[in-house]
Amino acid sequence: MYSVLYGDEGTEREAFAAMCFGQANCTVEASRDETSGDFAITFDEKSYGKKILVEVGGKNKKEKSADFVLRDNTDYLALNAIPFWLLAMLW
């Protein structure tokens, strides 16, 4: 839908990530500080409110101070960088 309406590719990535985490029964919140990451995600009630900061971006996205970076246009895992296509496994 975003590409049909000439939307921003970065916004499309972030919307898809939020939808996938939401469908996996995670609590998704916008990060309070944009310099640290895009989303704060809580996986379940047993995690005692521990939030994981996630940054969403393209192939060359820097990690800022987020716990994980979801990178588009990559095929392999690297330290805390996760390929964006793996989000489809949550959905």
Backbone as numpy.savetxt, mean C-alpha at the origin, in Angstrom:
# Nx Ny Nz CAx CAy CAz Cx Cy Cz
-11.11 2.22 -14.28 -11.93 3.41 -14.28 -11.07 4.67 -14.28
-9.98 4.64 -13.52 -9.11 5.81 -13.44 -8.49 6.13 -14.80
-8.05 5.10 -15.53 -7.41 5.36 -16.82 -8.41 5.88 -17.84
-9.66 5.43 -17.78 -10.69 5.90 -18.70 -10.97 7.38 -18.47
-10.96 7.80 -17.22 -11.24 9.20 -16.88 -9.97 10.04 -16.75
-8.85 9.51 -17.25 -7.55 10.21 -17.24 -7.12 10.59 -15.83
-7.32 9.67 -14.91 -6.91 9.89 -13.52 -5.42 9.68 -13.34
-4.93 10.09 -12.20 -3.52 9.97 -11.86 -3.19 8.50 -11.54
-2.08 8.01 -12.07 -1.70 6.62 -11.85 -1.38 6.34 -10.38
-0.80 7.31 -9.70 -0.49 7.15 -8.28 -1.75 7.02 -7.43
-2.77 7.79 -7.76 -4.04 7.70 -7.04 -4.71 6.36 -7.30
-4.58 5.86 -8.52 -5.14 4.56 -8.87 -4.49 3.45 -8.04
-3.16 3.51 -7.91 -2.45 2.52 -7.10 -2.91 2.55 -5.65
-2.99 3.75 -5.09 -3.36 3.89 -3.68 -4.80 3.42 -3.44
-5.71 3.71 -4.37 -7.09 3.27 -4.23 -7.18 1.75 -4.29
-6.42 1.13 -5.18 -6.43 -0.32 -5.30 -5.85 -0.96 -4.04
-4.77 -0.40 -3.51 -4.17 -0.93 -2.28 -5.14 -0.83 -1.12
-5.81 0.30 -0.96 -6.77 0.47 0.13 -7.92 -0.51 -0.02
-8.40 -0.74 -1.25 -9.48 -1.68 -1.48 -9.05 -3.11 -1.12
-7.86 -3.52 -1.54 -7.40 -4.88 -1.26 -7.23 -5.13 0.23
-6.62 -4.19 0.95 -6.47 -4.35 2.39 -7.82 -4.34 3.09
-8.73 -3.51 2.62 -10.07 -3.47 3.19 -10.82 -4.78 2.98
-10.69 -5.37 1.80 -11.34 -6.65 1.50 -10.76 -7.79 2.33
-9.53 -7.63 2.80 -8.88 -8.65 3.63 -9.16 -8.41 5.12
-10.18 -7.61 5.41 -10.60 -7.29 6.78 -9.52 -6.58 7.59
-8.73 -5.79 6.94 -7.74 -4.96 7.63 -8.34 -3.57 7.82
-7.89 -2.88 8.85 -8.30 -1.50 9.06 -7.29 -0.62 8.34
-7.76 0.18 7.41 -6.89 1.04 6.61 -7.15 2.49 6.99
-6.09 3.19 7.38 -6.19 4.61 7.71 -5.15 5.38 6.92
-5.49 6.59 6.55 -4.49 7.45 5.91 -3.44 7.79 6.95
-2.20 7.81 6.53 -1.10 8.13 7.44 -1.21 9.58 7.89
-0.94 9.83 9.15 -1.01 11.20 9.66 0.10 12.07 9.08
1.23 11.45 8.78 2.38 12.18 8.27 2.75 11.63 6.90
2.51 12.38 5.84 2.76 11.92 4.47 4.23 11.61 4.22
5.13 12.17 5.01 6.55 11.88 4.80 6.94 10.50 5.31
6.06 9.86 6.10 6.40 8.54 6.62 5.78 7.40 5.81
4.67 7.63 5.15 4.01 6.59 4.35 2.62 7.02 3.94
1.96 6.18 3.15 0.63 6.50 2.65 -0.48 6.00 3.57
-0.33 4.77 4.07 -1.38 4.14 4.86 -0.82 3.56 6.15
-1.67 3.54 7.18 -1.40 2.80 8.41 -2.41 1.67 8.44
-1.92 0.43 8.49 -2.78 -0.74 8.38 -2.71 -1.56 9.65
-3.89 -1.92 10.18 -3.99 -2.83 11.31 -4.65 -4.10 10.79
-4.02 -5.25 11.02 -4.50 -6.49 10.43 -5.65 -7.14 11.18
-5.61 -7.18 12.50 -6.71 -7.78 13.24 -6.72 -7.24 14.67
-7.72 -7.64 15.42 -7.85 -7.16 16.79 -6.77 -7.73 17.70
-6.20 -8.87 17.36 -5.19 -9.52 18.19 -3.82 -8.85 18.08
-3.67 -7.94 17.13 -2.37 -7.27 16.98 -2.19 -6.12 17.96
-3.18 -5.94 18.86 -3.11 -4.95 19.94 -2.86 -3.53 19.43
-3.47 -3.20 18.31 -3.38 -1.85 17.78 -2.08 -1.54 17.06
-1.22 -2.54 16.83 0.02 -2.29 16.11 -0.29 -1.98 14.66
0.22 -0.87 14.22 -0.02 -0.43 12.85 1.25 -0.56 12.03
1.07 -0.94 10.79 2.18 -1.05 9.85 2.03 0.07 8.83
3.08 0.84 8.65 3.06 1.92 7.66 3.43 1.36 6.29
2.63 1.70 5.29 2.84 1.22 3.93 2.93 2.41 2.99
3.91 2.37 2.12 4.09 3.37 1.06 3.78 2.69 -0.26
3.00 3.34 -1.12 2.61 2.79 -2.42 3.23 3.65 -3.50
3.86 2.99 -4.50 4.45 3.77 -5.57 4.94 2.94 -6.74
5.65 3.59 -7.62 6.18 2.96 -8.81 7.47 2.22 -8.56
8.12 1.83 -9.63 9.31 0.99 -9.56 10.45 1.63 -8.78
10.61 2.92 -8.89 11.73 3.62 -8.24 11.34 4.32 -6.94
10.22 3.95 -6.36 9.73 4.60 -5.15 10.69 4.35 -3.99
11.07 5.41 -3.31 11.92 5.31 -2.12 11.04 4.95 -0.94
11.62 4.33 0.07 10.82 3.79 1.16 10.43 4.78 2.23
10.97 5.98 2.25 10.69 6.96 3.30 10.97 6.29 4.63
10.05 6.38 5.58 10.26 5.66 6.84 9.16 4.63 7.06
8.53 4.19 5.97 7.47 3.19 6.05 8.05 1.81 6.32
7.22 0.94 6.89 7.65 -0.43 7.16 7.79 -1.23 5.87
6.86 -1.01 4.93 6.88 -1.70 3.65 6.57 -0.75 2.52
7.14 -1.04 1.34 6.87 -0.27 0.13 6.26 -1.22 -0.89
5.09 -0.87 -1.39 4.45 -1.64 -2.46 4.85 -0.98 -3.77
5.65 -1.68 -4.56 6.17 -1.10 -5.81 5.50 -1.73 -7.02
5.06 -0.87 -7.92 4.49 -1.30 -9.18 5.63 -1.52 -10.17
5.38 -2.32 -11.20 6.34 -2.59 -12.28 7.61 -3.29 -11.79
7.50 -4.12 -10.76 8.61 -4.97 -10.33 8.09 -6.40 -10.22
8.99 -7.36 -10.37 8.59 -8.76 -10.35 9.09 -9.53 -9.14
9.97 -8.95 -8.35 10.60 -9.71 -7.28 10.57 -8.95 -5.95
10.69 -9.70 -4.86 10.75 -9.12 -3.52 12.16 -8.61 -3.24
12.26 -7.56 -2.46 13.57 -7.04 -2.06 13.42 -6.38 -0.69
14.02 -6.98 0.33 13.95 -6.51 1.71 12.51 -6.14 2.10
12.22 -4.85 2.22 10.86 -4.46 2.60 10.06 -3.93 1.41
10.53 -4.18 0.19 9.80 -3.79 -1.02 9.03 -4.99 -1.55
7.73 -4.82 -1.71 6.86 -5.89 -2.15 6.27 -5.52 -3.51
6.30 -6.45 -4.48 5.67 -6.16 -5.77 4.18 -5.88 -5.62
3.71 -4.89 -6.31 2.33 -4.44 -6.22 1.33 -5.54 -6.60
1.70 -6.40 -7.54 0.78 -7.42 -8.02 0.43 -8.43 -6.93
1.24 -8.55 -5.88 0.94 -9.48 -4.80 -0.30 -9.06 -4.00
-0.70 -7.80 -4.09 -1.91 -7.36 -3.40 -3.15 -8.11 -3.90
-3.12 -8.52 -5.14 -4.27 -9.25 -5.70 -4.49 -10.57 -4.96
-3.46 -11.08 -4.29 -3.61 -12.31 -3.51 -4.46 -12.08 -2.26
-4.53 -10.84 -1.77 -5.38 -10.51 -0.62 -6.84 -10.44 -1.01
-7.08 -10.07 -2.24 -8.43 -9.82 -2.69 -9.09 -11.09 -2.92
